[in-house]
Amino acid sequence: MQQTSSDLQTDPDVHFGTLDNGMRFAIMRNTTPPGQVAIRFRIGSGSLDENDNQQGLAHFLEHMAFKGSTNVAEGEIIRILQRKGLAFGPDINAHTSYDETVYKLNLPKVDADTVSTGLMLMRETASELTLDAGAFDRERGVILSEERLCDTPQYRAALGIMNSRLAGRRATMRAPIGKTDIISNAPVELVRDYYRANYRPDRATLMVVGDIDPAAMEIEIRQRFGDWKAMGLPPAKQDPGTLETKGESADVFVVPGGMTRVQIAWTRPYDAAPDTFAKRRTKLIEDLGLRVLQRRLSTIASKADAPFISADARSQDLLHSAHVVQIEAISETDKWQAALTTVDQEQRRIQEFGVGQAELDREIREYRLKLQAAAAGAATRTTTAIASMLVSRVDQVFTSPAEDLSMFETMTNGVTAAAVNQALQRAFSGNGPQVVLQTARSPQGGADTVRQVYDASKAIAVSAPSGAAAVAWPYTHFGEPGAVVERRTVEDLGLTMVRFSNGVRLTVKPTKLRANEVLVREDIGRGRLDLSQDRPAPIWASRAVALSGLKAMDYQDIQNALTGNIVGVDFSVGDSSFRFDGRTRTEDLATQLQLMTAYTSDPAYRPEAFKRVQQANLSRLDQYQATPGGVVSRNFPGLVHSGDPRWTFPDRTELSAAKPEDFETLFRPMVSNGPIDITIVGDVTVDDAIRMTAETFGSLPPRPEAAPSNDWGDVRFPAANKTPVLLTHGGRADIAAAAFAVPIGDLLSDLPRSFTAKIATQIFENRLIDRFRIAEGASYDVQVDLDLSDEVPGYGYAYFDVETEPEKVARFYALVEEIANDLRSHDVSPDELARAREPIVETLKHRQQSNNYWIKYLHHAQTDSRRLDRIRDDLSGYGKVTAGDIRVFAATYFSPEKFWKFEVLPAAVR
């Protein structure tokens, strides 16, 4: 954060200091959003500091920090914070890594009591944890559940490959989750030993960011933490090991359920020198070269019959153990040879012939744009984002966005392709090339086959790249600007609503919530509700709409033509609209609207983009099947819509049978002919937004107006069941998912019900966490969702899901019925009601201070005024909910005879 040996200038808005006991602190005043404070307490110790018999206990200790301390009884920490408006998970959390443990509190209020409570709890964590043996034993099951949840094919592959790269280093023996036998059997004294040895002021950093007075905050920090003393001498420094020297190698990592990847990597020892200008410049020059390679690979991936689905090139300092340069491609299972060959040849091409000056200049321009945007928006960075950055840069100098931009200009002034090419020569040296094939099934011959494919590729000479022709953005004029035929304001919400002569509607919400940020949303037609219920359609291919580019230029040419702008477009299918989204800066709004208008009026629907998305989805099918969570995410939308094909993810046969013409047949008529509703939110004036929209969307041929319709199709929640719907997964035999859901109804037809439903669902979730997770240790992951549709009349549900051991599924259902029966029979206490309501209200207050909130809720507001009532009533509505309302709601909806149940068991158990 601050280094005396560095020549870098720390951010002047951050106040750094060190207490006499060695604890460091960083304080920054920030008022986006107003009235919020983020506290981060970092202990510079993690799994690397564990002894052999403590593996997993650094992470276990993180859990125990919430289980009672000298001045806070077990079970009270979360409740204290809920009363202050913090939500468990989003606002109260922690993580343990190899070299750190970080505790996080996002305080929604800045009154003295709330801030003081947050600091008090961090001080308790520092040295006052009781580490009770009973609480320790109860938490074992939660940790073991987290281990099962994390043990996915992706995790196993990533860990195996990382450990291969870092061979010789201690990190390969210290995965933070630890060993299950130690988690299951370690005596509590071992975690107490770790706590006493490693939670020391000289290893701690406290970061406080938000709407506070830094001088007053420093005084309180000194008062609270000044008496903290280390318990004993510092532990002996663990031997970090020495990175093994490797030459060229080839390996196969077999991961059933994983995607097929090929990687070529080089490693060299980690540079532990201080963070300096020269060190950052060296990294930047290497990054620029790899960005050129990345762009070349992305261009190949976008072409017809590409050898891989996607590819990237990057470098990183991995766990302070090695510097790693890696090129990776994701391919179809039977195309790994072509993917490896192409990746090898593109790497050798850039190594032999270098980057072109024009390619380099393009990457510099794009890099500069991002830094300029960061500097322009620095004054309205969010408090939580700054706090997270302080944590991530704790071992570096914390520089300001303006300083980052200034340094970039100095670093790149006069930089040549020759300098970048020299950096690439070093990047592709050291330990390697290390070639890895990650696959679900090893090829015949295993690693020898991989080596043979790589050797055959290396025997092919590469030629210099052909220079790409410069392209200009052609979509700047769409006809005469549209005339405004209707304009009205909604004063209390700061909105202006416009209708153009061609039927396009525009809603503008100017804000200063984030400097230089503008969000644009385009809703077309009626989305899924316009599609047939009788047959499946390739909705899953929606990502290919943006990747297809435009008739005048493909996706890569769009990127090249718009290098000087921060613009983008995403396409998705919602229940009631086909949707384009864009995020830009104020000065690029005109170009952003041109881009979205071009996609609306002149889309391409290229077969190669469709095939790329098709293959990506096919490649993920086994990954979905490998865990209960994957099965749930793939199947749940279709199940809760009673198998309606508009919400059902296709199986392998259906995916494979889809054709590019199906993709175009689905989307072209919808995008080209449907009513258009534009929403613009952010740092823009009303007049500018209207003028720019008139010049783009307003210039298009007339579109039909969105007419109110009662034809919503037969969208149904499934019937209640006593025997759960049963699916299986192909992963571990000791993990399952169990869920239940209840139909409630839509959101807009009964706003008071929606407020009650939200609080009642939160109370149910709190009780599930208290009982199933905390008291019984049966699950780490309790997921709850309230989805009341604001699109489909009458449709909406509450959903509760846990991942647990198969033998505990029955207990989950029994506990659910106990909770439901109690909520129907008794009023909740004022305290329980407050602990559910306050986090909801405080979270909502802060969401309303973001452009994302407004862009989400303003769509279709011109044709349905209830959407505006929903915004107006959002905060006050929750305050009107009483304990009696909760009981009536529970009696109406939380009846076991109305439950729809769903479980995913391991195939072996079934």
N, C-alpha and C positions, 0 to 999 in steps of 0.2 A: 504494500500500500504506500509506503514511504521509505525510501532507501537513501541513506546519506552517501552511499558510494555511487549513486546514479547521477547522470547529467540531465535527467528528465525532470520536467516541472510538474509537480502534483497539482491536481485540480484545486484552485484557490477557494472554491466554495465548500470544500470539505475540511473540517478541523480535525487534525490528527493529534494524538497524545499518547503518553505512556504513564501508567501509575508507578509508584515506587516499588510495588511488588512485581512489576514486569508486564502486567496486563496492558495490552494496547487497546485503543479505542479510536473510532472515527465517527464524527457527527456532521450531519448536513441538513440544513433547512431546505425543505422542498414543499411546495403547496399544490402539487398535482397528484391526487385530488386534495382539496382543502380538508382539514380535519382528520388526517390519517397519519399514523406513525408505523414504520416498519422497524422491528428490532431483530437483529441477527447476532447470535452468540456462537462464535466458532472456537472449537477446541482443535488445535493443530495436532490431532492424534486420531488414528483410525486403525484399521485392521493390520497395517504394517507394524504396529506397536504391540501386537498381541504375542504372548508366548505360545509355544506349541499347544499347551493345554487350555488356551483361552480363545481358540479360533471361533469367531462368531460372537464373542462377548463384548467387543466394542459396540457392535450394532445392538446387542441385547441391552447394554447399558443405556443406549439412546432411548429404547422403549421404557426402561425403568425410570427415566427422568420424569415420566408422567405418572408415577405410581407412589408418590408420597415423599415428603421431605420433612425436615425439622419443624417447619412452621406451617406446612400444608398437609392435611391428612390424605391418605390414599383415597383416590376416587374424586377428590375435590378440585384438582387443577383444571380439568376440562370444564367442570361446572362453573367455576369462578369466571373463566374466560367466556363461556357462553352467556353468562349474565351481562358481560361487558359488550356483547354483540359479536364475538368471534365464532366462526364456524369451524368445527373440527375437520381438519383436512386442508381446506383452502387457506385458513388463517392461523391454524395451530398445527405445526408440523416439524419434522426434523429429518435429517438424512445422515447416514454414515458411509464414508468412502474409505479408500485405502489410507489416506493421509489426513482426514479431517472428519469431525462430527459437527454438524451445524444445526442449531435450534432456531426456529423461525416463528415469530409472532407478528401478525399484521393487525395493529390496533385501529379500530374504526373511529375512535374518538381520541381527542387530545386533552381531555380534562386531566387534572393532576392525579386523580385517583386511578384512572385507567392506565396512564403512562407509568405511574409508580408501581402499580400491580405487575405490569409487564417486566419492569426491571427487577422487582422483588423475586419473580419466578425464575428469572435468569440467574440471579444471585443464589437462589436455592439450588439450582442445577450445578452451580460451580463447585460447591463443597458440602451441601447439606442434605443430599439424597439419603434416605433411610435404607434403601436396598433391602427391604423386608424379605425374608426367606419365603413366606407364604405367597406374597405378590410375585416373587421371582418364579415360583413353581407354576402359578396360574398363567404367567405370560409365555411359558415354554410353547404351549400349543399355538399361540398367535404367531410366534417366530417360525415355528415349523410350517404353519399355514403359508406364511410369506415365502418361505423357501420353496414350497411346492408351486406357488403362484409364479415365482420368478423363473422357475426351471423350465423355460420354453425352449424349443429348438433354436430360436434365434440367440437366446442367452448362451446355450451350451456351445454353439458354433463360435460366437464372438469370444467367449472366454477361452476356448481351446486355441483359437488362432492367436489371440493376444498373448497367451502363455507361451506359445511357440515363438512368437516374435521377441518376447522378453526373456527367453531362456537364460538362466543364470542369475536373474534378479529375484529378490525376495518377493516381489509382487506376485509372482506366479504361484506362490504358496499361501496367499493370504486374500482370497476372495472375501469381501466383506460379509457375505451371508454366513460364512463359516462352515463348520462340519456338524451334521445333524446329531451325531452321537454326543458331541460336546454340548450342543444346545439342549439335548434331552437329559443329560446326566450331570453336567457340571455343578458342583456345589456353589452356593451363592458367594462363598468367600473368594472364589476366583474373580468374580466380577467386582467385588469390593477391592481386591488387590489392584485390578486394572484401574479402577476409579481413583484410588489413592495415588497411584504412580503417575497417571497421565493427565488428570484434570488439575492443571496447575496454572497459576496466573501468567507465568512466562510463556505458556503455550496458547493463551486465550486472546481473542480479539472480539470486542463488543462494537457493533455497528448500529447506529440509531439514525434513521432518516425520516424526515417528515415535517409536519407543520408545528415546529417547536422552536424554542429559543436555545441556540447552541450553548450559550454561556451558562444558562440555568441547567441545561442537561449535563454539562460537564461537572458542575457542582454535585448534582445528584449521583452521577456515576462514581465520583471520587468518594462520596459518603457511603454508598452502598458496597462498593467493591474494594475500597482501600484496605479493609481489614482481612481480606482473603489471603491466607497463607498456604503455601504448598505443604503437603503432608510428606515430610521426609525429603531425602536427596533425590534429584532427578534420576530416572532409570537409565541404565546403561544404553547407549545408542545401539540399535539393532543393526547388524551387518546388512547393507542393502544388496549385497552381491555384486557380481561383475557380469556385464552383458557378454554372452558367449559370442565368439567370433565365428561367423558362418560364411561359407561361400555360396555358390549357386545350389539351390535345393528345390525339391518338389514334394508336396505332401497332399494327402487327401483327408478331409474331415467328413466323415459320414454322419449326417444328422437327419434321421427320419423325421419327416414333416417339415423340413427346412427347404428354403429356396436354393436354386443352383447359382453359385457365384464362382467367379475366377478372380484371383488376386495376384498381383506381382508387387512385392514390397522390398524396400531397402531400409536397414536400420543402422544407426550409429549411436555412440554414447550420448547421453543427455548432457547438454551444456548448462551447468549450474551457475554460470557467471551472473552477476547482477544485471537487472533490467536496464539497458542503456539505449541511447539513440542508435548506436552502431549495431547492436544486437537486433533491434526492431527492424532496421533497414535491411539487414541480411535476410531476415524472415520474409519481409515484404517482397524483396526481389525474387526469392524462391517461389512465393505464393503467386506472383504475377505469371511466372513461367508455367506453373501448374494450372492456372486458370486458362491459359491458352490451350493447353492439352485437354482440359476439361471441356472446353467449347468444341474442339475438334471431335471429341468422342460423342458429345451430345448431338452434333450434326450427323454423325454416322447413325446414331440410334434413331434419328427421325426419318431416315430414308427407307424406301421399300426394301424388303428382305434384309433388314439389318441383322447383323450377327448376334446382337444382344438387345435386351429390352431397355436397359439404361446403364450408364457407366459414369464413374467420377474419378478424379485425380485430386489428391490432397496430401497434406503433411500435418503432423502434430507431434508435440512433446507428450509422450504417453507416460503418465504416472511418475513423472520425474525419473523415469527409468531408461528411456531411449527416445531418440528422434526418429520418427517413422515416416517414410514417404510411401504412399500406397496408391495403386491404380486398381480399381475394382469394376467388374461388369456383372450384372445380373442377366442370366440367359435362360432360354428354354432348356429343359433337361437334356435334350439330345443335340444341343448346339454349343455345348461348352467348348468343344474343340475350336469352332470358328470364333467364339468369343475370345478365347485365350490367344489365338493367332492374331486377331485384329488388335487387341490390347498391346500385345508384344510389338507388333509392327508400328503402331502409332507411337509407342514409347521410343522405339529406336529411331523413328523418323524425326521426332523432335530433338532427340539427343544428337543425331548426326547432322541435321540440317538447321536446327534451331527454330526460333520463332521469327516471324516477320515483324518488321517495325510497325506495320499497320495493325497487325494482330495485337501487339503490345500496347499500342496507343489506345486501342479499343478497350482493353482491360483496365488501363489507367483511367480512362474517362468514366467507365462504369464504377470503378472503385471510388473515384473522387465524388461521383454523384451521391453515393450512399453516405460518405462522410459529410458532405455538404448538407444533406437532409438531416443527419444526426445533429450537426451543429446548429442548424436553423431551428430544430425542435428541442434543443437542450433545455430551454426554460420550462418546458411542459413535459419533461420526462416523468413517468410515474414513480412514486415513492418506492413501490415494491421492486420495480425494475432497477433502480439505482442501488437499492440494498443488495439485490442479487449480484449486480456487477461488482460491488465492493467485496463480496465474498469470493467471487470467482477470480478477482485480481489481488487477493490478499498477499501473494508473494511477488507482485509486480508493483510498479509505480502507477497509482491511479491518476490518469491524465484526463483532462476535460475533452469533450467532443471538439471544441474549437482548437485545442492544442493538437489533437489527433489529426485534424485537417491541415493545420499549419505544418506539422511534421511531415505529413504525406507529400505536401507540395515541395518541401525541401528535399525529401528523399527521392522523389521522382523527377526533379528538375534535371534535365539532361540525361536521364537514364536511357541507355541504349539496348537494343536487342542483344548486342554482344555481351553486355553485363548480365543480362538475364540468362543467356545461353551458358555462360560460365557457371552461374548458380545451378542450372539444371545438371550440368556435368557432375557437380558435387552431390546434388540430390540423388542421382542415380548411381551412387557409389556406396562403399561401406559393406555392410553385411547383406549380401544378396547377389542377384535377385532371388527372393524367396517366393516361389510359385505355389499357390494353394488352390485346390479345387474343393469347394464345399458342395456336397451333393447328398441327396437322400439315399442313393445307392452307389457304391463304389464301382467305377468302370473295371472291366476285366483287366487285370494287370496292375490295378491300383496306382500307386505313385509312379511306377515305372512307365505306365502309359501316359501319365501327365507329362513326365519328363520327355518322352519321345515326341509328343505333340509340340512341346515347347522347343525342343531341339530342331524339329522340322521347320518350324516357323522361323527360327533364327537363321536357318540356312538360306532363307529367301531375302535377297537384297531389297532394301527400301529405296524409294526415290524421293526427291524433294517434293513437298506439298505444292499443289497448285493454288495460287493466290485467289481468294474469293473476291469477286467483283463487288465494288461498292454499290449499295442499293439505297434508293431514296423512298421515303414514306409517301405513297401515292394517294392516300385517302384523306385529303384535306378539304374537299368540296363535295357536298351531297345535293346541291341544288339551292334554290332560293330559301333563305331562312324562313322557318314557319312563323305564322302569325299567332299571337296570343288572343284567344277568343274568350277566355275566362281567367280571372285572377282574383284570389281572395286571401285573406290572412287569418290566421288563428293566433290571436294576440297572446293568450295566456301560455301558449307553448312555443311561441317564437317561430311559427311556420308560415310559409307562403306556398299556396297551392295554385298551380297554373294548368290550363288545358290549351293545347295548340290546335290549330285548324285541322290538322291531320289526325286528331284523336289522341295523340300522345299526351300523357299526363305527367306533370313534374311536381314533386314536393321538395322544398328547400328548407333546411334547418341550418342557418349559419351559427357556428360556435367558435369560441376561442379555447376550447378544452385541450386541444393539442395543436401547437403552433405549426403552421405549414402542412397540416394533414387534411386531406379531403377524401371521403369515402363515397363511392357511387354504386348504386344498386339498380339493376334493370330487371323488372318482372314482366314476363311475356306469357299470355294465355293462362291456362288453368292447370298446367303441370300434370301430375299423375291423374288427376280427375278428368282430364281430357282423353285419357288413354283407355283402351278396351280392357274390360275385366275378363274377357273370354280367352285371351291368349297372351303369352309373355312377350315382352318387347325388350330390346337391348338398352334399357335405362342405365345399366351398369357401364355402358360405353360413353357416358356423358363427358368424361374427362377428355375424350378424343376430339370433342368439338373445338376446344381451345388449341389442342396440339395439331389440329388439321390446318390451322392458319386460314388464309384468305385466298380467293381466286387469283389475286395479283401477286401474292407472295406466300411462301410457306412459313411455318412457325419460326425457323431459324432466321430467315430473312427479316421477319418482323423484329426479332430481337436485335439484329444488326442495324436495321434502319432506325430503331428508336433508342439507340445507345445513349443519346444525350438526354433522355427523359426517364423519370421514375414513373412507370406505368405498368399495368398488368391486367390480365383478365382471367377469371375462373368461371367455369360454367357448371351448373348443377341442376338437378330436377327436384323440385319441391312438391308438396302435396297439391298446391294451388297455383304454381307458376313454374315456368322454365326461367332460369335465373342466371344473369351475368353479374359478377362482382368485380370491382376495381378499387384499388387504393393508390392514391397519388399525392403529389404535393400541389400547393396552390398554383404555382406557375406552370404546371403540366396538366391542369384540368382540361384544357381544350384538347390536348392530344389524347388524354384518357377517354374523353367522350368520342373522339374520332375513332379510336380503336374499338370501342364497344359498338358504335354505330356500324362500322365496317363488318364486324362479326355478325351483326343482325341483318345487314342488307346484302352482304357479298361473301357468305361463308363457303368453305371449300369441301368439307367432309371427305378428306383424303383417305383412301383405303389403308395406306401404310400407318396412319395414326390410329385407325380402328384396330388394325392387327396388333399394334404395339400394346394397346390397352387390353385387348383380348388375351394376349399371351401373359401379360402381367397378372390378370385375374386367374387364368388357368394355373399359373405358377404358385399362386397363394392358396389354392384349394387344400392342399395337403397341410399347409401351415395352419389354416383354420381348424382342420380336423385334429390337430395334434394336442390341443388343450381344451378343457371345458369352456374357458372364456372365449376361445376362438369359435367354437360351435355355437355358443350363445350369440355372439356378435353377428355371425353369418345368418342364423336362422330366426332370430327373435323378431325382426320387423315383419317377416311373412307370417309367422305364427300369430302375432297379436292383431293381424288383419285377416284372420281366418283363411290363410292360404291365398289371398288375393295376389295374382301374379304381378301387380303393379308394385308390390312391396317385397316380393319374394326373390331372394338371390338365386340365380340359376345353378343347376348342377353342371358337372363336367360335360355331359352330353349336349345340353342346351347351349353352353358357352361355346363348345367346339363347332356346333352347327351354325352359329350365327355368321352372317355374311356382311361385308361392307355395305352392300346396298340396303340391308335391313336398317343399318345405322342411319344412312341418309334418309331413307323413307320415313323413319320415325321423327327425326329432328327438323328436317328442312321445312315441311309445311307448318310446323308449330312455331318455329323461330321466325319464319318469313311472313306469317300472316296474322299472328296473334296480337291482341291489344297490348300496348306498351305502357308501363308505369315506371317512371324514373324517380329515384330518391337520391338527393345529394345532401350530405351532412359534412360540416367541417369549416375550415378556415377559408371561407369564400363569401362574397357579397351576394345578395339575392339577385341584383341586376346582372352581375357577371354570370351567375349560374343559369339564369333565364336566357341570356344572350347566347351563351355557348351551346345550350341545349337546343335553342331555335336553329342554330347553324348546323346541327348534327341530326339528332333524332327528329326535330321539328321539320327538317327538310325531306324526310322520307315520304313515299306515297301514303295516302290515307290508310289508316288501320281501323278495324271495327272497334268501337268502344266496349269496354268491359261491362257487360250487362248482368245485373243480378240474376242468379239462377238457383232454382231449387233442385236441379238435377245433379245430385252429388254422388250418384251411384250407390250401390249397396255396400257401403264400407262398414264392416261389422267387427266388433271385438268377439273373440271366441267364447263359446258357452262355458260355464263353470264345469269343473270336473272334480271328482273325488280321487280318481287315479291320475297322477300327473302324466302329461305328454312326456314320453321318454325318448331321448336320443343318446348316442354314445360318442365318445371321443377315443382317439387312438394313442393317448399319452399314458402317463403314469397310472398305476392301479390304485394309488392312494389319494386321488383327488377327484372331486365331483363338484357340480354346480347344482344348486336348488333355487327355485324361484317361485313366486306367486304374484299374481296381478289381479286387480279388481277394476271393472269398468266404472267410470264416474260421469263422463259427459264432456262436452266441449268447454272452452274457456269463455268465449264472448257472450254466450247466451245467459250466463249467470255469474257475473263477476264476484259477488260476495261468496258464492260457493268456492270459487277458485282460490280465494284468500284462505278460507277455512281449510280447504284441501291441502294447501301448501304447508300450513302449520301442523295439521293432523299427521300428514305424512312425515314431517320432520320429527314429531314426537315419537311416532312408530319407529323411525330409524334410530333415534337416540336410545330407545329401549332395547332395540335389537343389538346395538353396539354394547350397551351396558351388560346385557345378559349373555348373548351368544359369543361376543368377542372378549369382553373384559372379564366377566365372572367365570365363564366356562372355557375360555381360550380355544374356542372351536373354529374360529375363522379370523383371518387377517382382513379379508376383503368383504365388506358389507356395502352393497351398491343399492341405492334407492333413486327412483326417477319418478317425477310427476309429469306426465305428458298430456296436457289438456289441449286439444287441437284448436288453433285459432283459424283453421282453414276448413275443416270438415264438421258441419253441424252434428252435434250429438255424440261425437267421438272423443274419447280421452280416457286415460287410465292412470293408476298408480302401480308401481312395479318395485318389487323387493327381491334382491338376488344376493346369494352368498356362494363363495367357493369354500368347500370344507371336505372332510373325509367322507367316503361313501356311507360308512356306518353311522354318521351323524346327521344324515339327511332327514331321517324320521324325527330326530329331536328338533331340527329347525322347524318343521311343519307343526310340531306340537307346541313349540314356543310361540310361533306366530299366532296360533289360535288362542293361547293364553293371553297374549298382549291384546289381541282384538277383543276378546271377551271382557277384559278389564276396562278397555277404553269405552266399550259400549255400556258398561255397568256403573262406572264411577267417573266423576269429574276429575280432571287433572288438577294438580295443585297450582296455585299462582306461580310458584317458582318454576315448575316444569313448563308451564305455558310461556313464561318469560324466556327461559333458556332455549326454547324452540323459536320464538318470535324474534328476539333481538338480533340474532345473526342474520336472519332473513332480511329484516329491515335495514340493518347497517350495510349488508352486502349490496342491497338494491340502491341505497343512497350513493354508494361509490360507483356502481355501474352507470348510474344516470350521469355521472361526471365523465363519461367516455363517449366518443362518437359511435363506437360499436353498439351501444345501447339504442341510440336513436335510429341508426340504419336498420336495426333488426325489427323495431316495432312500428316504424312509420309506413311500411309498404302497404299498399291498398287502402290507406287511410282516407283517401278522397272518396272512395266508393263505399266505405263502411265506417261510419263515425264512431262505432263502438270501440275501435282501436284507439281513438283519441281518449275516450273515457277510461280505457284501461290504463293509459299512461297517467292521466290525471289522478286516478284513484289508487294507483299502485302502492304508494306509501301509506296513505290513510286507511286503506282497506284492511291492512293487517292489524292495525290498532283497534279495530272494532270487533275482532274475533274474541269470543268469550269461551270459558271452559264449557259452558252449556252448549255452545255451537259445536265444539269438538265432540262432545258426547253424542249429540244428535247426528253429526256427520258419520261418526263411527257406527252408530246404530243403523244408519242407512246403507253404508257402503262396506264397512269392515265386518261383514258376516261371512263365516266360513263357507256357507252354502253358495256364496257368490264368487269364491276364489277360483281363479284359473291357475293351475299348477303346471310346472315345467321343470324337468331335471335332466341333467347330462351326467351319465355314469361312464366309468371306464369300460371299454368293450370287454375286457377280461372279466370284470365283475358281473356284467350283465350275462 
